[in-house]
Amino acid sequence: MKNDLRTMLQGVIGKSRGQLVQILYPKVCNQQLDSWECGFYVMCWIKTIIRAVITDDWNERFKSTSPIPEDTIRQIRQEWTTYLPQRWS
């Protein structure tokens, strides 16, 4: 499974075989309370990774199992509902 994921990602990002993608699996991360919130959690992590230019210290950055606060989920929802219509209309 991990090798399949690595192969798919390398195809998407266009890395040559000499430049392997390193896939990291954090040992601990936030846990959503409801099954439908997982997409917002992923968007929150992506936003954090991109804005903070996180390239290392993953386990230090993602070391909480606490749910993401509801106000943060609302903010992410609002940002995406503003961004997507602007991007694709």
Secondary structure, DSSP 4 states (H G I P E B T S, - for coil): -HHHHHHHHHHHHT--TTSPPPP---S-----SSGGGHHHHHHHHHHHHHHTT--S-HHHHS---SPPPHHHHHHHHHHHHHHHHHH--
